[in-house]
């Protein structure tokens, strides 16, 4: 595998078709906090209103085509020792799309 083909970048509206290819797969979205995307219109709305505005949500790309995403969100939390931050990392990759393109 040539790892130089893999990159991270901000989502773009033009990613809607590639995004839909993996975001409509229930196996990919099963553990995500959002529902399976079922149409190009839903994909575009999600990209424009959720992915693009989020400062730490990036598209995982293979040859500049979206095959998944990585997201970091910083949340305030309280522990026994006082206030702190919890920083969950979310990663999702469309395995079918990735395996077809390799």
Backbone as JSON Lines, residues from 0, in Angstrom:
{"i":0,"aa":"X","n":[0.84,-1.19,0.0],"ca":[0.0,0.0,0.0],"c":[0.88,1.24,0.0]}
{"i":1,"aa":"X","n":[0.59,2.15,-0.87],"ca":[1.3,3.43,-0.94],"c":[0.58,4.42,-0.03]}
{"i":2,"aa":"X","n":[1.12,4.63,1.17],"ca":[0.46,5.49,2.16],"c":[0.42,6.95,1.75]}
{"i":3,"aa":"X","n":[1.2,7.33,0.76],"ca":[1.13,8.72,0.29],"c":[-0.2,9.01,-0.4]}
{"i":4,"aa":"X","n":[-0.97,7.98,-0.7],"ca":[-2.29,8.15,-1.31],"c":[-3.34,8.56,-0.28]}
{"i":5,"aa":"X","n":[-3.03,8.41,1.0],"ca":[-3.98,8.7,2.08],"c":[-3.69,10.08,2.65]}
{"i":6,"aa":"X","n":[-4.75,10.86,2.85],"ca":[-4.58,12.2,3.41],"c":[-5.79,12.57,4.26]}
{"i":7,"aa":"X","n":[-5.62,13.61,5.06],"ca":[-6.72,14.23,5.81],"c":[-6.89,15.63,5.28]}
{"i":8,"aa":"X","n":[-8.14,16.05,5.16],"ca":[-8.42,17.41,4.72],"c":[-9.83,17.78,5.17]}
{"i":9,"aa":"X","n":[-10.14,19.09,5.18],"ca":[-11.51,19.49,5.5],"c":[-12.49,18.95,4.45]}
{"i":10,"aa":"X","n":[-13.7,18.68,4.9],"ca":[-14.74,18.26,3.96],"c":[-15.08,19.41,3.01]}
{"i":11,"aa":"X","n":[-15.55,19.03,1.82],"ca":[-16.01,19.99,0.81],"c":[-17.39,19.53,0.33]}
{"i":12,"aa":"X","n":[-18.24,20.45,-0.11],"ca":[-19.54,20.05,-0.65],"c":[-19.41,19.03,-1.78]}
{"i":13,"aa":"X","n":[-18.34,19.1,-2.53],"ca":[-18.15,18.16,-3.65],"c":[-17.87,16.73,-3.18]}
{"i":14,"aa":"X","n":[-17.73,16.52,-1.86],"ca":[-17.53,15.17,-1.31],"c":[-18.83,14.4,-1.15]}
{"i":15,"aa":"X","n":[-19.96,15.0,-1.46],"ca":[-21.27,14.39,-1.15],"c":[-21.41,12.96,-1.69]}
{"i":16,"aa":"X","n":[-21.05,12.71,-2.94],"ca":[-21.2,11.37,-3.51],"c":[-20.29,10.36,-2.82]}
{"i":17,"aa":"X","n":[-19.02,10.73,-2.62],"ca":[-18.09,9.82,-1.95],"c":[-18.51,9.58,-0.51]}
{"i":18,"aa":"X","n":[-18.94,10.64,0.17],"ca":[-19.42,10.54,1.55],"c":[-20.6,9.59,1.63]}
{"i":19,"aa":"X","n":[-21.54,9.73,0.72],"ca":[-22.73,8.88,0.7],"c":[-22.35,7.41,0.51]}
{"i":20,"aa":"X","n":[-21.33,7.15,-0.29],"ca":[-20.93,5.77,-0.56],"c":[-20.61,5.0,0.71]}
{"i":21,"aa":"X","n":[-20.0,5.65,1.7],"ca":[-19.71,4.94,2.95],"c":[-20.68,5.3,4.08]}
{"i":22,"aa":"X","n":[-21.26,6.48,4.09],"ca":[-22.15,6.9,5.18],"c":[-23.53,6.25,5.1]}
{"i":23,"aa":"X","n":[-23.84,5.59,3.98],"ca":[-25.13,4.89,3.89],"c":[-25.01,3.43,4.31]}
{"i":24,"aa":"X","n":[-23.81,3.0,4.66],"ca":[-23.57,1.62,5.07],"c":[-23.81,1.49,6.58]}
{"i":25,"aa":"X","n":[-24.84,0.73,6.94],"ca":[-25.18,0.54,8.36],"c":[-24.03,-0.05,9.17]}
{"i":26,"aa":"X","n":[-23.18,-0.84,8.54],"ca":[-22.04,-1.42,9.25],"c":[-21.02,-0.34,9.61]}
{"i":27,"aa":"X","n":[-20.93,0.69,8.8],"ca":[-20.0,1.8,9.07],"c":[-20.58,2.73,10.12]}
{"i":28,"aa":"X","n":[-21.87,3.02,10.05],"ca":[-22.48,4.02,10.94],"c":[-23.07,3.43,12.23]}
{"i":29,"aa":"X","n":[-23.02,2.13,12.38],"ca":[-23.65,1.46,13.52],"c":[-23.26,2.07,14.87]}
{"i":30,"aa":"X","n":[-22.0,2.38,15.08],"ca":[-21.54,2.89,16.37],"c":[-21.35,4.4,16.39]}
{"i":31,"aa":"X","n":[-21.79,5.08,15.35],"ca":[-21.66,6.54,15.3],"c":[-22.82,7.2,16.02]}
{"i":32,"aa":"X","n":[-22.67,8.47,16.33],"ca":[-23.73,9.21,17.03],"c":[-24.72,9.84,16.06]}
{"i":33,"aa":"X","n":[-24.61,9.52,14.8],"ca":[-25.56,10.03,13.82],"c":[-26.09,8.86,13.0]}
{"i":34,"aa":"X","n":[-27.25,9.08,12.43],"ca":[-27.92,8.02,11.68],"c":[-27.28,7.82,10.31]}
{"i":35,"aa":"X","n":[-27.54,6.67,9.74],"ca":[-27.09,6.36,8.39],"c":[-27.65,7.41,7.44]}
{"i":36,"aa":"X","n":[-26.81,7.89,6.56],"ca":[-27.22,8.88,5.55],"c":[-27.78,8.1,4.36]}
{"i":37,"aa":"X","n":[-28.95,8.5,3.86],"ca":[-29.61,7.7,2.83],"c":[-29.74,8.37,1.47]}
{"i":38,"aa":"X","n":[-29.37,9.63,1.36],"ca":[-29.51,10.3,0.06],"c":[-28.39,11.32,-0.13]}
{"i":39,"aa":"X","n":[-28.17,11.7,-1.37],"ca":[-27.15,12.71,-1.67],"c":[-27.5,14.02,-0.98]}
{"i":40,"aa":"X","n":[-28.8,14.36,-0.93],"ca":[-29.23,15.6,-0.28],"c":[-28.88,15.59,1.21]}
{"i":41,"aa":"X","n":[-29.15,14.46,1.88],"ca":[-28.79,14.33,3.3],"c":[-27.28,14.46,3.48]}
{"i":42,"aa":"X","n":[-26.53,13.84,2.59],"ca":[-25.07,13.9,2.66],"c":[-24.59,15.34,2.55]}
{"i":43,"aa":"X","n":[-25.14,16.07,1.6],"ca":[-24.74,17.46,1.39],"c":[-25.11,18.33,2.6]}
{"i":44,"aa":"X","n":[-26.3,18.12,3.15],"ca":[-26.71,18.87,4.34],"c":[-25.77,18.57,5.51]}
{"i":45,"aa":"X","n":[-25.45,17.3,5.71],"ca":[-24.54,16.92,6.8],"c":[-23.17,17.57,6.6]}
{"i":46,"aa":"X","n":[-22.65,17.49,5.4],"ca":[-21.33,18.08,5.13],"c":[-21.36,19.58,5.38]}
{"i":47,"aa":"X","n":[-22.38,20.27,4.86],"ca":[-22.43,21.73,4.97],"c":[-22.72,22.22,6.39]}
{"i":48,"aa":"X","n":[-23.57,21.5,7.13],"ca":[-24.02,22.0,8.43],"c":[-23.35,21.36,9.64]}
{"i":49,"aa":"X","n":[-22.69,20.22,9.43],"ca":[-22.03,19.54,10.55],"c":[-20.52,19.42,10.31]}
{"i":50,"aa":"X","n":[-20.15,18.8,9.21],"ca":[-18.73,18.5,8.98],"c":[-17.89,19.75,8.72]}
{"i":51,"aa":"X","n":[-18.32,20.61,7.83],"ca":[-17.52,21.79,7.49],"c":[-17.38,22.75,8.68]}
{"i":52,"aa":"X","n":[-18.45,23.06,9.42],"ca":[-18.29,23.99,10.55],"c":[-17.46,23.43,11.72]}
{"i":53,"aa":"X","n":[-17.35,22.11,11.81],"ca":[-16.64,21.49,12.93],"c":[-15.13,21.66,12.71]}
{"i":54,"aa":"X","n":[-14.44,22.34,13.62],"ca":[-13.01,22.64,13.38],"c":[-12.09,21.43,13.39]}
{"i":55,"aa":"X","n":[-12.53,20.33,13.99],"ca":[-11.66,19.16,14.09],"c":[-12.24,17.92,13.43]}
{"i":56,"aa":"X","n":[-13.13,18.09,12.48],"ca":[-13.66,16.96,11.71],"c":[-13.04,17.02,10.32]}
{"i":57,"aa":"X","n":[-12.3,15.99,9.97],"ca":[-11.59,15.96,8.7],"c":[-12.0,14.72,7.91]}
{"i":58,"aa":"X","n":[-11.96,14.86,6.61],"ca":[-12.22,13.73,5.72],"c":[-10.95,12.9,5.58]}
{"i":59,"aa":"X","n":[-11.09,11.59,5.74],"ca":[-9.99,10.68,5.43],"c":[-10.12,10.38,3.94]}
{"i":60,"aa":"X","n":[-9.08,10.66,3.2],"ca":[-9.15,10.54,1.74],"c":[-8.15,9.53,1.21]}
{"i":61,"aa":"X","n":[-8.55,8.85,0.18],"ca":[-7.67,8.01,-0.61],"c":[-7.69,8.6,-2.01]}
{"i":62,"aa":"X","n":[-6.55,9.06,-2.47],"ca":[-6.47,9.75,-3.77],"c":[-7.44,10.92,-3.82]}
{"i":63,"aa":"X","n":[-7.56,11.65,-2.72],"ca":[-8.4,12.84,-2.55],"c":[-9.9,12.55,-2.64]}
{"i":64,"aa":"X","n":[-10.31,11.28,-2.47],"ca":[-11.73,10.92,-2.42],"c":[-12.05,10.48,-1.0]}
{"i":65,"aa":"X","n":[-13.14,11.02,-0.46],"ca":[-13.51,10.74,0.92],"c":[-13.88,9.27,1.11]}
{"i":66,"aa":"X","n":[-13.19,8.62,2.06],"ca":[-13.5,7.23,2.4],"c":[-13.86,7.08,3.87]}
{"i":67,"aa":"X","n":[-13.87,8.2,4.6],"ca":[-14.19,8.16,6.02],"c":[-13.92,9.51,6.66]}
{"i":68,"aa":"X","n":[-13.93,9.52,7.99],"ca":[-13.66,10.77,8.7],"c":[-12.96,10.49,10.01]}
{"i":69,"aa":"X","n":[-12.34,11.52,10.52],"ca":[-11.76,11.51,11.86],"c":[-12.24,12.78,12.55]}
{"i":70,"aa":"X","n":[-12.59,12.66,13.81],"ca":[-13.14,13.8,14.53],"c":[-12.64,13.81,15.97]}
{"i":71,"aa":"X","n":[-12.29,14.97,16.43],"ca":[-11.89,15.17,17.83],"c":[-12.82,16.23,18.41]}
{"i":72,"aa":"X","n":[-13.34,15.96,19.59],"ca":[-14.22,16.93,20.24],"c":[-13.78,17.08,21.68]}
{"i":73,"aa":"X","n":[-13.58,18.28,22.09],"ca":[-13.14,18.54,23.47],"c":[-14.35,18.9,24.33]}
{"i":74,"aa":"X","n":[-14.58,18.1,25.36],"ca":[-15.73,18.3,26.25],"c":[-15.27,18.55,27.68]}
{"i":75,"aa":"X","n":[-15.85,19.54,28.36],"ca":[-15.52,19.72,29.77],"c":[-16.1,18.57,30.59]}
{"i":76,"aa":"X","n":[-15.39,18.2,31.64],"ca":[-15.83,17.11,32.5],"c":[-15.39,17.4,33.93]}
{"i":77,"aa":"X","n":[-15.99,16.69,34.87],"ca":[-15.61,16.81,36.27],"c":[-15.21,15.43,36.77]}
{"i":78,"aa":"X","n":[-14.08,15.37,37.44],"ca":[-13.61,14.12,38.02],"c":[-13.46,14.3,39.53]}
{"i":79,"aa":"X","n":[-13.0,13.26,40.2],"ca":[-12.77,13.34,41.65],"c":[-11.75,14.41,41.99]}
{"i":80,"aa":"X","n":[-10.87,14.71,41.05],"ca":[-9.82,15.71,41.31],"c":[-10.2,17.1,40.81]}
{"i":81,"aa":"X","n":[-11.41,17.25,40.27],"ca":[-11.86,18.56,39.82],"c":[-12.13,18.62,38.33]}
{"i":82,"aa":"X","n":[-12.29,19.85,37.82],"ca":[-12.61,20.01,36.4],"c":[-11.45,19.56,35.5]}
{"i":83,"aa":"X","n":[-11.81,19.03,34.38],"ca":[-10.83,18.57,33.4],"c":[-11.48,18.58,32.02]}
{"i":84,"aa":"X","n":[-10.81,18.03,31.06],"ca":[-11.36,17.91,29.7],"c":[-11.32,16.46,29.26]}
{"i":85,"aa":"X","n":[-12.37,16.05,28.57],"ca":[-12.42,14.74,27.94],"c":[-12.37,14.99,26.44]}
{"i":86,"aa":"X","n":[-11.5,14.28,25.76],"ca":[-11.33,14.51,24.33],"c":[-11.53,13.21,23.56]}
{"i":87,"aa":"X","n":[-12.78,12.89,23.22],"ca":[-13.01,11.66,22.46],"c":[-12.53,11.81,21.02]}
{"i":88,"aa":"X","n":[-12.04,10.72,20.49],"ca":[-11.59,10.65,19.11],"c":[-12.51,9.69,18.38]}
{"i":89,"aa":"X","n":[-13.1,10.14,17.28],"ca":[-13.97,9.28,16.48],"c":[-13.35,9.06,15.11]}
{"i":90,"aa":"X","n":[-13.38,7.81,14.68],"ca":[-12.85,7.46,13.36],"c":[-13.84,6.52,12.7]}
{"i":91,"aa":"X","n":[-14.12,6.74,11.44],"ca":[-14.98,5.86,10.68],"c":[-14.43,5.76,9.27]}
{"i":92,"aa":"X","n":[-14.31,4.54,8.77],"ca":[-13.8,4.33,7.41],"c":[-14.72,3.36,6.7]}
{"i":93,"aa":"X","n":[-15.09,3.71,5.48],"ca":[-15.91,2.84,4.65],"c":[-15.06,1.71,4.09]}
{"i":94,"aa":"X","n":[-15.1,0.55,4.73],"ca":[-14.24,-0.56,4.35],"c":[-14.49,-1.01,2.92]}
{"i":95,"aa":"X","n":[-15.75,-1.07,2.51],"ca":[-16.05,-1.48,1.13],"c":[-15.41,-0.53,0.14]}
{"i":96,"aa":"X","n":[-15.53,0.76,0.41],"ca":[-14.96,1.76,-0.5],"c":[-13.44,1.67,-0.51]}
{"i":97,"aa":"X","n":[-12.86,1.49,0.65],"ca":[-11.4,1.39,0.75],"c":[-10.9,0.16,0.01]}
{"i":98,"aa":"X","n":[-11.54,-1.0,0.23],"ca":[-11.06,-2.23,-0.41],"c":[-11.25,-2.21,-1.92]}
{"i":99,"aa":"X","n":[-12.28,-1.52,-2.41],"ca":[-12.48,-1.41,-3.87],"c":[-11.39,-0.57,-4.53]}
{"i":100,"aa":"X","n":[-10.87,0.39,-3.8],"ca":[-9.93,1.33,-4.4],"c":[-8.48,0.92,-4.23]}
{"i":101,"aa":"X","n":[-8.21,-0.09,-3.43],"ca":[-6.81,-0.51,-3.22],"c":[-6.35,-1.47,-4.29]}
